[in-house]
């Protein structure tokens, strides 16, 4: 587990939810949580734009992982897990000790979800050491 990244994600708990949100001052979505945690951990993430809240494809999130040099991993070993909240709603969550950190649209904020995931997983990635920018 990338402890610096997870600690940065945990610092976002309580931030307001906002679709396509990229700034903790105005709100974050699941991609925004991952991107802001990367920033706080010392990286400059490449962030996707134009994706929808509901879609049948996870393809819009795969380039995000590749552009940020995430390493593919089994969901059980991943820092970032791609889950399917519904058959038409992919969602990114950050693995933390005892659960997961994610932007919860229903509650309207970034939360900690204890225990195992309640949704099926569709993939996962390890986040590289973030002591340098992605563009280096």
N, CA, C and O atoms as CSV, one atom per row, in Angstrom:
chain,resi,resn,atom,element,x,y,z
A,1,UNK,N,N,0.851,-1.177,0.000
A,1,UNK,CA,C,0.000,0.000,0.000
A,1,UNK,C,C,0.896,1.239,0.000
A,1,UNK,O,O,1.876,1.306,0.743
A,2,UNK,N,N,0.555,2.213,-0.834
A,2,UNK,CA,C,1.291,3.463,-0.897
A,2,UNK,C,C,0.787,4.356,0.241
A,2,UNK,O,O,-0.220,5.049,0.098
A,3,UNK,N,N,1.503,4.328,1.375
A,3,UNK,CA,C,1.042,5.004,2.591
A,3,UNK,C,C,0.896,6.513,2.420
A,3,UNK,O,O,-0.037,7.105,2.961
A,4,UNK,N,N,1.797,7.138,1.682
A,4,UNK,CA,C,1.722,8.587,1.477
A,4,UNK,C,C,0.453,8.935,0.701
A,4,UNK,O,O,-0.248,9.887,1.043
A,5,UNK,N,N,0.165,8.169,-0.333
A,5,UNK,CA,C,-1.039,8.379,-1.142
A,5,UNK,C,C,-2.300,8.162,-0.298
A,5,UNK,O,O,-3.230,8.967,-0.361
A,6,UNK,N,N,-2.337,7.094,0.482
A,6,UNK,CA,C,-3.514,6.787,1.305
A,6,UNK,C,C,-3.726,7.866,2.362
A,6,UNK,O,O,-4.860,8.275,2.610
A,7,UNK,N,N,-2.652,8.326,2.979
A,7,UNK,CA,C,-2.764,9.400,3.973
A,7,UNK,C,C,-3.315,10.677,3.326
A,7,UNK,O,O,-4.141,11.376,3.912
A,8,UNK,N,N,-2.847,10.966,2.119
A,8,UNK,CA,C,-3.350,12.137,1.396
A,8,UNK,C,C,-4.837,11.978,1.092
A,8,UNK,O,O,-5.599,12.935,1.228
A,9,UNK,N,N,-5.256,10.787,0.684
A,9,UNK,CA,C,-6.678,10.539,0.427
A,9,UNK,C,C,-7.495,10.691,1.708
A,9,UNK,O,O,-8.583,11.266,1.686
A,10,UNK,N,N,-6.979,10.182,2.812
A,10,UNK,CA,C,-7.695,10.274,4.086
A,10,UNK,C,C,-7.894,11.732,4.510
A,10,UNK,O,O,-8.879,12.056,5.174
A,11,UNK,N,N,-6.972,12.600,4.131
A,11,UNK,CA,C,-7.114,14.020,4.489
A,11,UNK,C,C,-8.289,14.678,3.767
A,11,UNK,O,O,-8.673,15.800,4.100
A,12,UNK,N,N,-8.860,13.988,2.783
A,12,UNK,CA,C,-9.989,14.525,2.014
A,12,UNK,C,C,-11.346,14.105,2.564
A,12,UNK,O,O,-12.378,14.570,2.081
A,13,UNK,N,N,-11.356,13.240,3.559
A,13,UNK,CA,C,-12.630,12.793,4.141
A,13,UNK,C,C,-13.389,14.015,4.667
A,13,UNK,O,O,-12.846,14.836,5.407
A,14,UNK,N,N,-14.633,14.107,4.272
A,14,UNK,CA,C,-15.481,15.226,4.661
A,14,UNK,C,C,-15.642,16.274,3.582
A,14,UNK,O,O,-16.548,17.103,3.670
A,15,UNK,N,N,-14.782,16.266,2.554
A,15,UNK,CA,C,-14.898,17.221,1.455
A,15,UNK,C,C,-16.200,16.951,0.703
A,15,UNK,O,O,-16.605,15.800,0.541
A,16,UNK,N,N,-16.835,17.997,0.256
A,16,UNK,CA,C,-18.103,17.911,-0.471
A,16,UNK,C,C,-17.947,17.127,-1.781
A,16,UNK,O,O,-16.895,17.186,-2.417
A,17,UNK,N,N,-18.996,16.393,-2.183
A,17,UNK,CA,C,-19.038,15.714,-3.478
A,17,UNK,C,C,-19.498,16.703,-4.544
A,17,UNK,O,O,-20.406,17.504,-4.321
A,18,UNK,N,N,-18.853,16.629,-5.709
A,18,UNK,CA,C,-19.299,17.376,-6.882
A,18,UNK,C,C,-18.837,16.626,-8.115
A,18,UNK,O,O,-17.648,16.336,-8.250
A,19,UNK,N,N,-19.757,16.305,-9.023
A,19,UNK,CA,C,-19.412,15.621,-10.262
A,19,UNK,C,C,-18.399,16.450,-11.037
A,19,UNK,O,O,-18.583,17.655,-11.206
A,20,UNK,N,N,-17.336,15.818,-11.509
A,20,UNK,CA,C,-16.212,16.442,-12.203
A,20,UNK,C,C,-15.440,17.394,-11.303
A,20,UNK,O,O,-14.645,18.199,-11.789
A,21,UNK,N,N,-15.666,17.309,-9.989
A,21,UNK,CA,C,-14.982,18.185,-9.046
A,21,UNK,C,C,-13.501,17.862,-8.946
A,21,UNK,O,O,-13.111,16.700,-8.825
A,22,UNK,N,N,-12.679,18.905,-8.998
A,22,UNK,CA,C,-11.222,18.747,-8.944
A,22,UNK,C,C,-10.572,19.583,-7.855
A,22,UNK,O,O,-9.356,19.526,-7.665
A,23,UNK,N,N,-11.371,20.354,-7.142
A,23,UNK,CA,C,-10.849,21.251,-6.121
A,23,UNK,C,C,-11.568,20.952,-4.803
A,23,UNK,O,O,-12.795,21.033,-4.737
A,24,UNK,N,N,-10.816,20.606,-3.753
A,24,UNK,CA,C,-11.477,20.309,-2.480
A,24,UNK,C,C,-12.298,21.477,-1.928
A,24,UNK,O,O,-13.209,21.267,-1.127
A,25,UNK,N,N,-11.985,22.686,-2.344
A,25,UNK,CA,C,-12.740,23.845,-1.867
A,25,UNK,C,C,-14.157,23.866,-2.424
A,25,UNK,O,O,-15.061,24.417,-1.797
A,26,UNK,N,N,-14.358,23.270,-3.602
A,26,UNK,CA,C,-15.684,23.290,-4.222
A,26,UNK,C,C,-16.309,21.906,-4.364
A,26,UNK,O,O,-17.501,21.797,-4.654
A,27,UNK,N,N,-15.520,20.840,-4.165
A,27,UNK,CA,C,-16.036,19.475,-4.211
A,27,UNK,C,C,-15.244,18.578,-5.127
A,27,UNK,O,O,-14.595,19.038,-6.066
A,28,UNK,N,N,-15.303,17.275,-4.840
A,28,UNK,CA,C,-14.568,16.259,-5.588
A,28,UNK,C,C,-15.484,15.098,-5.939
A,28,UNK,O,O,-16.400,14.767,-5.186
A,29,UNK,N,N,-15.231,14.483,-7.085
A,29,UNK,CA,C,-15.852,13.193,-7.394
A,29,UNK,C,C,-14.778,12.123,-7.188
A,29,UNK,O,O,-13.712,12.420,-6.648
A,30,UNK,N,N,-15.042,10.888,-7.608
A,30,UNK,CA,C,-14.088,9.812,-7.337
A,30,UNK,C,C,-12.754,10.033,-8.043
A,30,UNK,O,O,-11.702,9.745,-7.472
A,31,UNK,N,N,-12.780,10.534,-9.260
A,31,UNK,CA,C,-11.539,10.843,-9.973
A,31,UNK,C,C,-10.835,12.009,-9.287
A,31,UNK,O,O,-9.610,12.016,-9.164
A,32,UNK,N,N,-11.606,12.983,-8.845
A,32,UNK,CA,C,-11.041,14.119,-8.125
A,32,UNK,C,C,-10.367,13.715,-6.830
A,32,UNK,O,O,-9.339,14.290,-6.472
A,33,UNK,N,N,-10.920,12.736,-6.110
A,33,UNK,CA,C,-10.290,12.249,-4.878
A,33,UNK,C,C,-8.927,11.649,-5.201
A,33,UNK,O,O,-7.937,11.960,-4.538
A,34,UNK,N,N,-8.871,10.791,-6.217
A,34,UNK,CA,C,-7.599,10.163,-6.591
A,34,UNK,C,C,-6.606,11.228,-7.046
A,34,UNK,O,O,-5.447,11.208,-6.632
A,35,UNK,N,N,-7.048,12.156,-7.892
A,35,UNK,CA,C,-6.156,13.194,-8.400
A,35,UNK,C,C,-5.653,14.111,-7.285
A,35,UNK,O,O,-4.463,14.422,-7.239
A,36,UNK,N,N,-6.532,14.545,-6.393
A,36,UNK,CA,C,-6.114,15.435,-5.309
A,36,UNK,C,C,-5.203,14.709,-4.322
A,36,UNK,O,O,-4.270,15.311,-3.791
A,37,UNK,N,N,-5.456,13.431,-4.071
A,37,UNK,CA,C,-4.554,12.657,-3.205
A,37,UNK,C,C,-3.168,12.563,-3.848
A,37,UNK,O,O,-2.152,12.641,-3.159
A,38,UNK,N,N,-3.135,12.395,-5.160
A,38,UNK,CA,C,-1.849,12.373,-5.864
A,38,UNK,C,C,-1.131,13.710,-5.702
A,38,UNK,O,O,0.067,13.743,-5.421
A,39,UNK,N,N,-1.863,14.815,-5.880
A,39,UNK,CA,C,-1.260,16.150,-5.722
A,39,UNK,C,C,-0.679,16.314,-4.322
A,39,UNK,O,O,0.457,16.756,-4.156
A,40,UNK,N,N,-1.474,15.950,-3.317
A,40,UNK,CA,C,-1.033,16.104,-1.929
A,40,UNK,C,C,0.137,15.191,-1.598
A,40,UNK,O,O,0.889,15.448,-0.658
A,41,UNK,N,N,0.287,14.115,-2.381
A,41,UNK,CA,C,1.401,13.187,-2.174
A,41,UNK,C,C,2.630,13.570,-3.002
A,41,UNK,O,O,3.660,12.900,-2.929
A,42,UNK,N,N,2.523,14.644,-3.788
A,42,UNK,CA,C,3.693,15.140,-4.491
A,42,UNK,C,C,3.729,14.953,-5.988
A,42,UNK,O,O,4.766,15.201,-6.602
A,43,UNK,N,N,2.635,14.523,-6.605
A,43,UNK,CA,C,2.604,14.313,-8.056
A,43,UNK,C,C,1.720,15.365,-8.709
A,43,UNK,O,O,0.936,16.036,-8.037
A,44,UNK,N,N,1.851,15.500,-10.000
A,44,UNK,CA,C,0.968,16.353,-10.797
A,44,UNK,C,C,0.195,15.428,-11.724
A,44,UNK,O,O,0.695,15.074,-12.792
A,45,UNK,N,N,-1.023,15.025,-11.337
A,45,UNK,CA,C,-1.761,14.015,-12.106
A,45,UNK,C,C,-2.277,14.508,-13.449
A,45,UNK,O,O,-2.503,15.700,-13.657
A,46,UNK,N,N,-2.453,13.561,-14.342
A,46,UNK,CA,C,-3.136,13.783,-15.609
A,46,UNK,C,C,-4.576,13.326,-15.372
A,46,UNK,O,O,-4.811,12.168,-15.027
A,47,UNK,N,N,-5.535,14.230,-15.555
A,47,UNK,CA,C,-6.915,13.953,-15.168
A,47,UNK,C,C,-7.827,13.923,-16.395
A,47,UNK,O,O,-7.733,14.804,-17.249
A,48,UNK,N,N,-8.716,12.915,-16.497
A,48,UNK,CA,C,-9.638,12.860,-17.634
A,48,UNK,C,C,-10.728,13.921,-17.520
A,48,UNK,O,O,-11.020,14.421,-16.434
A,49,UNK,N,N,-11.308,14.245,-18.639
A,49,UNK,CA,C,-12.422,15.195,-18.671
A,49,UNK,C,C,-13.530,14.604,-19.532
A,49,UNK,O,O,-13.278,13.740,-20.371
A,50,UNK,N,N,-14.733,15.063,-19.326
A,50,UNK,CA,C,-15.828,14.703,-20.203
A,50,UNK,C,C,-16.473,13.353,-19.952
A,50,UNK,O,O,-17.312,12.929,-20.746
A,51,UNK,N,N,-16.118,12.668,-18.887
A,51,UNK,CA,C,-16.786,11.392,-18.614
A,51,UNK,C,C,-18.122,11.657,-17.942
A,51,UNK,O,O,-18.356,12.738,-17.402
A,52,UNK,N,N,-18.994,10.661,-17.982
A,52,UNK,CA,C,-20.323,10.793,-17.394
A,52,UNK,C,C,-20.406,10.024,-16.088
A,52,UNK,O,O,-19.628,9.101,-15.848
A,53,UNK,N,N,-21.344,10.405,-15.255
A,53,UNK,CA,C,-21.562,9.709,-13.995
A,53,UNK,C,C,-21.986,8.267,-14.246
A,53,UNK,O,O,-21.556,7.355,-13.539
A,54,UNK,N,N,-22.822,8.066,-15.246
A,54,UNK,CA,C,-23.286,6.713,-15.569
A,54,UNK,C,C,-22.865,6.360,-16.987
A,54,UNK,O,O,-23.072,7.136,-17.920
A,55,UNK,N,N,-22.267,5.176,-17.139
A,55,UNK,CA,C,-21.816,4.701,-18.432
A,55,UNK,C,C,-21.680,3.185,-18.371
A,55,UNK,O,O,-21.449,2.629,-17.298
A,56,UNK,N,N,-21.816,2.533,-19.473
A,56,UNK,CA,C,-21.660,1.076,-19.481
A,56,UNK,C,C,-20.204,0.673,-19.659
A,56,UNK,O,O,-19.880,-0.512,-19.580
A,57,UNK,N,N,-19.323,1.637,-19.897
A,57,UNK,CA,C,-17.924,1.330,-20.175
A,57,UNK,C,C,-17.002,1.970,-19.147
A,57,UNK,O,O,-17.249,3.087,-18.692
A,58,UNK,N,N,-15.941,1.260,-18.784
A,58,UNK,CA,C,-14.915,1.811,-17.904
A,58,UNK,C,C,-13.769,2.398,-18.724
A,58,UNK,O,O,-12.769,2.848,-18.164
A,59,UNK,N,N,-13.911,2.396,-20.045
A,59,UNK,CA,C,-12.819,2.823,-20.921
A,59,UNK,C,C,-12.350,4.248,-20.673
A,59,UNK,O,O,-11.179,4.545,-20.912
A,60,UNK,N,N,-13.208,5.135,-20.206
A,60,UNK,CA,C,-12.779,6.509,-19.964
A,60,UNK,C,C,-11.826,6.607,-18.776
A,60,UNK,O,O,-11.074,7.576,-18.676
A,61,UNK,N,N,-11.842,5.622,-17.872
A,61,UNK,CA,C,-10.960,5.653,-16.703
A,61,UNK,C,C,-9.631,4.941,-16.940
A,61,UNK,O,O,-8.662,5.200,-16.226
A,62,UNK,N,N,-9.571,4.057,-17.921
A,62,UNK,CA,C,-8.327,3.321,-18.181
A,62,UNK,C,C,-7.190,4.231,-18.634
A,62,UNK,O,O,-6.067,4.058,-18.163
A,63,UNK,N,N,-7.429,5.197,-19.531
A,63,UNK,CA,C,-6.337,6.113,-19.887
A,63,UNK,C,C,-5.846,6.946,-18.701
A,63,UNK,O,O,-4.667,7.292,-18.635
A,64,UNK,N,N,-6.743,7.271,-17.766
A,64,UNK,CA,C,-6.357,7.984,-16.548
A,64,UNK,C,C,-5.304,7.190,-15.783
A,64,UNK,O,O,-4.293,7.743,-15.350
A,65,UNK,N,N,-5.544,5.908,-15.623
A,65,UNK,CA,C,-4.594,5.047,-14.920
A,65,UNK,C,C,-3.275,4.957,-15.685
A,65,UNK,O,O,-2.204,5.046,-15.085
A,66,UNK,N,N,-3.345,4.784,-16.985
A,66,UNK,CA,C,-2.130,4.673,-17.798
A,66,UNK,C,C,-1.333,5.970,-17.798
A,66,UNK,O,O,-0.112,5.942,-17.640
A,67,UNK,N,N,-2.002,7.102,-17.971
A,67,UNK,CA,C,-1.314,8.394,-18.035
A,67,UNK,C,C,-0.600,8.727,-16.733
A,67,UNK,O,O,0.383,9.468,-16.733
A,68,UNK,N,N,-1.094,8.178,-15.616
A,68,UNK,CA,C,-0.499,8.456,-14.312
A,68,UNK,C,C,0.442,7.347,-13.841
A,68,UNK,O,O,0.865,7.308,-12.686
A,69,UNK,N,N,0.757,6.442,-14.784
A,69,UNK,CA,C,1.717,5.354,-14.524
A,69,UNK,C,C,1.288,4.434,-13.386
A,69,UNK,O,O,2.123,3.886,-12.667
A,70,UNK,N,N,-0.024,4.273,-13.235
A,70,UNK,CA,C,-0.508,3.300,-12.271
A,70,UNK,C,C,-0.123,1.919,-12.774
A,70,UNK,O,O,-0.144,1.657,-13.976
A,71,UNK,N,N,0.225,1.050,-11.860
A,71,UNK,CA,C,0.617,-0.317,-12.212
A,71,UNK,C,C,-0.564,-1.245,-11.998
A,71,UNK,O,O,-1.120,-1.277,-10.900
A,72,UNK,N,N,-0.967,-2.005,-13.020
A,72,UNK,CA,C,-2.096,-2.924,-12.841
A,72,UNK,C,C,-1.853,-3.878,-11.664
A,72,UNK,O,O,-0.741,-4.366,-11.458
A,73,UNK,N,N,-2.901,-4.124,-10.913
A,73,UNK,CA,C,-2.811,-5.006,-9.747
A,73,UNK,C,C,-4.152,-5.683,-9.531
A,73,UNK,O,O,-5.194,-5.176,-9.948
A,74,UNK,N,N,-4.116,-6.812,-8.886
A,74,UNK,CA,C,-5.366,-7.443,-8.470
A,74,UNK,C,C,-6.064,-6.505,-7.493
A,74,UNK,O,O,-5.394,-5.846,-6.698
A,75,UNK,N,N,-7.373,-6.430,-7.531
A,75,UNK,CA,C,-8.075,-5.520,-6.621
A,75,UNK,C,C,-7.684,-5.705,-5.147
A,75,UNK,O,O,-7.648,-4.730,-4.396
A,76,UNK,N,N,-7.396,-6.922,-4.733
A,76,UNK,CA,C,-7.020,-7.167,-3.339
A,76,UNK,C,C,-5.675,-6.549,-2.973
A,76,UNK,O,O,-5.395,-6.340,-1.793
A,77,UNK,N,N,-4.833,-6.251,-3.975
A,77,UNK,CA,C,-3.503,-5.682,-3.745
A,77,UNK,C,C,-3.387,-4.239,-4.220
A,77,UNK,O,O,-2.296,-3.668,-4.181
A,78,UNK,N,N,-4.471,-3.644,-4.662
A,78,UNK,CA,C,-4.434,-2.340,-5.318
A,78,UNK,C,C,-4.579,-1.185,-4.332
A,78,UNK,O,O,-5.204,-1.323,-3.280
A,79,UNK,N,N,-3.988,-0.036,-4.694
A,79,UNK,CA,C,-4.210,1.217,-3.958
A,79,UNK,C,C,-5.507,1.866,-4.419
A,79,UNK,O,O,-6.253,2.421,-3.612
A,80,UNK,N,N,-5.773,1.793,-5.723
A,80,UNK,CA,C,-7.002,2.330,-6.313
A,80,UNK,C,C,-7.743,1.158,-6.932
A,80,UNK,O,O,-7.185,0.411,-7.737
A,81,UNK,N,N,-9.003,1.003,-6.550
A,81,UNK,CA,C,-9.814,-0.100,-7.048
A,81,UNK,C,C,-10.961,0.478,-7.874
A,81,UNK,O,O,-11.631,1.427,-7.467
A,82,UNK,N,N,-11.164,-0.121,-9.039
A,82,UNK,CA,C,-12.288,0.238,-9.902
A,82,UNK,C,C,-13.426,-0.719,-9.580
A,82,UNK,O,O,-13.289,-1.932,-9.740
A,83,UNK,N,N,-14.546,-0.175,-9.129
A,83,UNK,CA,C,-15.715,-0.984,-8.788
A,83,UNK,C,C,-16.877,-0.584,-9.688
A,83,UNK,O,O,-16.868,0.477,-10.312
A,84,UNK,N,N,-17.864,-1.447,-9.738
A,84,UNK,CA,C,-19.093,-1.156,-10.472
A,84,UNK,C,C,-20.209,-0.991,-9.446
A,84,UNK,O,O,-20.763,-1.973,-8.951
A,85,UNK,N,N,-20.529,0.257,-9.134
A,85,UNK,CA,C,-21.581,0.555,-8.165
A,85,UNK,C,C,-22.924,0.041,-8.674
A,85,UNK,O,O,-23.782,-0.377,-7.896
A,86,UNK,N,N,-23.087,0.080,-9.991
A,86,UNK,CA,C,-24.228,-0.525,-10.669
A,86,UNK,C,C,-23.709,-0.973,-12.035
A,86,UNK,O,O,-22.576,-0.648,-12.390
A,87,UNK,N,N,-24.499,-1.702,-12.802
A,87,UNK,CA,C,-24.003,-2.128,-14.122
A,87,UNK,C,C,-23.633,-0.964,-15.051
A,87,UNK,O,O,-22.934,-1.159,-16.045
A,88,UNK,N,N,-24.102,0.236,-14.726
A,88,UNK,CA,C,-23.788,1.385,-15.573
A,88,UNK,C,C,-23.036,2.489,-14.824
A,88,UNK,O,O,-23.012,3.635,-15.273
A,89,UNK,N,N,-22.425,2.151,-13.689
A,89,UNK,CA,C,-21.736,3.190,-12.929
A,89,UNK,C,C,-20.409,2.708,-12.360
A,89,UNK,O,O,-20.368,2.139,-11.270
A,90,UNK,N,N,-19.298,2.939,-13.113
A,90,UNK,CA,C,-17.983,2.637,-12.548
A,90,UNK,C,C,-17.617,3.696,-11.506
A,90,UNK,O,O,-18.099,4.828,-11.551
A,91,UNK,N,N,-16.759,3.303,-10.575
A,91,UNK,CA,C,-16.419,4.191,-9.450
A,91,UNK,C,C,-15.029,3.819,-8.955
A,91,UNK,O,O,-14.694,2.639,-8.860
A,92,UNK,N,N,-14.213,4.833,-8.637
A,92,UNK,CA,C,-12.882,4.596,-8.078
A,92,UNK,C,C,-12.920,4.769,-6.574
A,92,UNK,O,O,-13.534,5.702,-6.057
A,93,UNK,N,N,-12.250,3.851,-5.869
A,93,UNK,CA,C,-12.115,3.935,-4.416
A,93,UNK,C,C,-10.642,3.748,-4.066
A,93,UNK,O,O,-9.905,3.090,-4.800
A,94,UNK,N,N,-10.218,4.323,-2.955
A,94,UNK,CA,C,-8.840,4.212,-2.480
A,94,UNK,C,C,-8.818,3.244,-1.308
A,94,UNK,O,O,-9.535,3.428,-0.325
A,95,UNK,N,N,-7.989,2.208,-1.419
A,95,UNK,CA,C,-7.860,1.240,-0.336
A,95,UNK,C,C,-7.117,1.881,0.832
A,95,UNK,O,O,-6.075,2.508,0.641
A,96,UNK,N,N,-7.647,1.724,2.027
A,96,UNK,CA,C,-7.026,2.221,3.253
A,96,UNK,C,C,-7.099,1.110,4.294
A,96,UNK,O,O,-7.814,0.127,4.103
A,97,UNK,N,N,-6.377,1.258,5.372
A,97,UNK,CA,C,-6.425,0.257,6.438
A,97,UNK,C,C,-7.864,0.113,6.928
A,97,UNK,O,O,-8.462,1.085,7.388
A,98,UNK,N,N,-8.414,-1.075,6.833
A,98,UNK,CA,C,-9.748,-1.355,7.342
A,98,UNK,C,C,-10.904,-0.959,6.447
A,98,UNK,O,O,-12.060,-1.086,6.850
A,99,UNK,N,N,-10.623,-0.475,5.228
A,99,UNK,CA,C,-11.726,-0.098,4.353
A,99,UNK,C,C,-11.279,0.710,3.156
A,99,UNK,O,O,-10.196,0.490,2.614
A,100,UNK,N,N,-12.124,1.654,2.741
A,100,UNK,CA,C,-11.908,2.399,1.508
A,100,UNK,C,C,-12.354,3.845,1.656
A,100,UNK,O,O,-13.303,4.144,2.381
A,101,UNK,N,N,-11.661,4.733,0.965
A,101,UNK,CA,C,-11.995,6.155,0.925
A,101,UNK,C,C,-12.575,6.421,-0.461
A,101,UNK,O,O,-12.008,6.002,-1.470
A,102,UNK,N,N,-13.716,7.123,-0.503
A,102,UNK,CA,C,-14.311,7.402,-1.812
A,102,UNK,C,C,-15.261,8.583,-1.735
A,102,UNK,O,O,-15.708,8.975,-0.658
A,103,UNK,N,N,-15.561,9.146,-2.910
A,103,UNK,CA,C,-16.519,10.241,-3.024
A,103,UNK,C,C,-17.915,9.625,-3.127
A,103,UNK,O,O,-18.239,8.968,-4.116
A,104,UNK,N,N,-18.721,9.837,-2.120
A,104,UNK,CA,C,-20.046,9.233,-2.033
A,104,UNK,C,C,-21.091,10.242,-2.500
A,104,UNK,O,O,-21.415,11.189,-1.783
A,105,UNK,N,N,-21.613,10.033,-3.704
A,105,UNK,CA,C,-22.584,10.978,-4.272
A,105,UNK,C,C,-23.849,11.056,-3.420
A,105,UNK,O,O,-24.399,12.140,-3.226
A,106,UNK,N,N,-24.309,9.926,-2.915
A,106,UNK,CA,C,-25.546,9.903,-2.130
A,106,UNK,C,C,-25.442,10.679,-0.827
A,106,UNK,O,O,-26.388,11.358,-0.429
A,107,UNK,N,N,-24.293,10.580,-0.161
A,107,UNK,CA,C,-24.083,11.318,1.083
A,107,UNK,C,C,-23.581,12.734,0.829
A,107,UNK,O,O,-23.627,13.588,1.714
A,108,UNK,N,N,-23.102,12.974,-0.392
A,108,UNK,CA,C,-22.659,14.304,-0.758
A,108,UNK,C,C,-21.296,14.701,-0.233
A,108,UNK,O,O,-20.998,15.887,-0.091
A,109,UNK,N,N,-20.446,13.684,0.062
A,109,UNK,CA,C,-19.107,14.014,0.576
A,109,UNK,C,C,-18.167,12.824,0.417
A,109,UNK,O,O,-18.590,11.709,0.112
A,110,UNK,N,N,-16.892,13.088,0.630
A,110,UNK,CA,C,-15.883,12.031,0.640
A,110,UNK,C,C,-15.980,11.332,1.990
A,110,UNK,O,O,-16.005,11.979,3.037
A,111,UNK,N,N,-16.036,9.999,1.953
A,111,UNK,CA,C,-16.249,9.230,3.172
A,111,UNK,C,C,-15.266,8.063,3.277
A,111,UNK,O,O,-14.559,7.730,2.326
A,112,UNK,N,N,-15.247,7.460,4.457
A,112,UNK,CA,C,-14.520,6.207,4.691
A,112,UNK,C,C,-15.558,5.107,4.775
A,112,UNK,O,O,-16.499,5.190,5.565
A,113,UNK,N,N,-15.389,4.077,3.961
A,113,UNK,CA,C,-16.277,2.921,3.940
A,113,UNK,C,C,-15.548,1.774,4.627
A,113,UNK,O,O,-14.607,1.228,4.050
A,114,UNK,N,N,-15.943,1.392,5.831
A,114,UNK,CA,C,-15.240,0.307,6.524
A,114,UNK,C,C,-15.570,-1.058,5.934
A,114,UNK,O,O,-16.618,-1.265,5.322
A,115,UNK,N,N,-14.638,-1.978,6.141
A,115,UNK,CA,C,-14.865,-3.367,5.759
A,115,UNK,C,C,-14.651,-3.648,4.293
A,115,UNK,O,O,-14.044,-2.846,3.582
A,116,UNK,N,N,-15.149,-4.792,3.832
A,116,UNK,CA,C,-14.974,-5.171,2.420
A,116,UNK,C,C,-15.884,-4.346,1.518
A,116,UNK,O,O,-16.857,-3.745,1.973
A,117,UNK,N,N,-15.552,-4.332,0.249
A,117,UNK,CA,C,-16.349,-3.590,-0.730
A,117,UNK,C,C,-17.710,-4.246,-0.936
A,117,UNK,O,O,-17.794,-5.471,-1.024
A,118,UNK,N,N,-18.771,-3.454,-1.013
A,118,UNK,CA,C,-20.096,-4.011,-1.269
A,118,UNK,C,C,-20.391,-4.162,-2.760
A,118,UNK,O,O,-21.462,-4.643,-3.129
A,119,UNK,N,N,-19.447,-3.755,-3.630
A,119,UNK,CA,C,-19.665,-3.780,-5.068
A,119,UNK,C,C,-18.677,-4.709,-5.747
A,119,UNK,O,O,-17.603,-4.967,-5.202
A,120,UNK,N,N,-19.012,-5.213,-6.917
A,120,UNK,CA,C,-18.052,-6.025,-7.678
A,120,UNK,C,C,-16.895,-5.160,-8.184
A,120,UNK,O,O,-17.071,-3.986,-8.508
A,121,UNK,N,N,-15.724,-5.763,-8.243
A,121,UNK,CA,C,-14.551,-5.039,-8.727
A,121,UNK,C,C,-14.357,-5.291,-10.222
A,121,UNK,O,O,-14.683,-6.358,-10.741
A,122,UNK,N,N,-13.818,-4.279,-10.894
A,122,UNK,CA,C,-13.560,-4.379,-12.334
A,122,UNK,C,C,-12.079,-4.177,-12.642
A,122,UNK,O,O,-11.676,-4.263,-13.803
A,123,UNK,N,N,-11.265,-3.910,-11.627
A,123,UNK,CA,C,-9.833,-3.717,-11.845
A,123,UNK,C,C,-9.200,-3.023,-10.661
A,123,UNK,O,O,-9.868,-2.654,-9.696
A,124,UNK,N,N,-7.894,-2.856,-10.760
A,124,UNK,CA,C,-7.181,-2.170,-9.694
A,124,UNK,C,C,-5.774,-1.802,-10.120
A,124,UNK,O,O,-5.213,-2.372,-11.056
A,125,UNK,N,N,-5.217,-0.830,-9.406
A,125,UNK,CA,C,-3.872,-0.356,-9.710
A,125,UNK,C,C,-3.115,-0.007,-8.440
A,125,UNK,O,O,-3.697,0.400,-7.435
A,126,UNK,N,N,-1.824,-0.174,-8.513
A,126,UNK,CA,C,-0.939,0.360,-7.485
A,126,UNK,C,C,-0.504,1.739,-7.955
A,126,UNK,O,O,-0.224,1.946,-9.136
A,127,UNK,N,N,-0.451,2.668,-7.030
A,127,UNK,CA,C,0.005,4.017,-7.338
A,127,UNK,C,C,1.515,4.051,-7.107
A,127,UNK,O,O,1.985,3.647,-6.043
A,128,UNK,N,N,2.277,4.525,-8.090
A,128,UNK,CA,C,3.738,4.547,-7.934
A,128,UNK,C,C,4.173,5.529,-6.856
A,128,UNK,O,O,3.378,6.353,-6.402
A,129,UNK,N,N,5.419,5.442,-6.454
A,129,UNK,CA,C,5.995,6.392,-5.522
A,129,UNK,C,C,5.785,7.787,-6.100
A,129,UNK,O,O,6.132,8.031,-7.256
A,130,UNK,N,N,5.226,8.699,-5.324
A,130,UNK,CA,C,4.838,10.002,-5.839
A,130,UNK,C,C,5.769,11.131,-5.395
A,130,UNK,O,O,5.323,12.266,-5.229
A,131,UNK,N,N,7.024,10.840,-5.205
A,131,UNK,CA,C,7.947,11.884,-4.783
A,131,UNK,C,C,8.455,12.699,-5.950
A,131,UNK,O,O,9.351,13.525,-5.776
A,132,UNK,N,N,7.916,12.494,-7.121
A,132,UNK,CA,C,8.254,13.257,-8.313
A,132,UNK,C,C,6.978,13.475,-9.118
A,132,UNK,O,O,5.966,12.830,-8.844
A,133,UNK,N,N,7.002,14.339,-10.074
A,133,UNK,CA,C,5.805,14.565,-10.882
A,133,UNK,C,C,5.690,13.479,-11.942
A,133,UNK,O,O,6.689,12.882,-12.343
A,134,UNK,N,N,4.486,13.233,-12.384
A,134,UNK,CA,C,4.236,12.202,-13.388
A,134,UNK,C,C,4.980,12.515,-14.684
A,134,UNK,O,O,5.433,11.600,-15.371
A,135,UNK,N,N,5.110,13.778,-15.019
A,135,UNK,CA,C,5.766,14.165,-16.264
A,135,UNK,C,C,7.279,13.990,-16.272
A,135,UNK,O,O,7.893,14.107,-17.332
A,136,UNK,N,N,7.895,13.717,-15.141
A,136,UNK,CA,C,9.361,13.554,-15.093
A,136,UNK,C,C,9.829,12.358,-15.862
A,136,UNK,O,O,11.029,12.089,-15.915
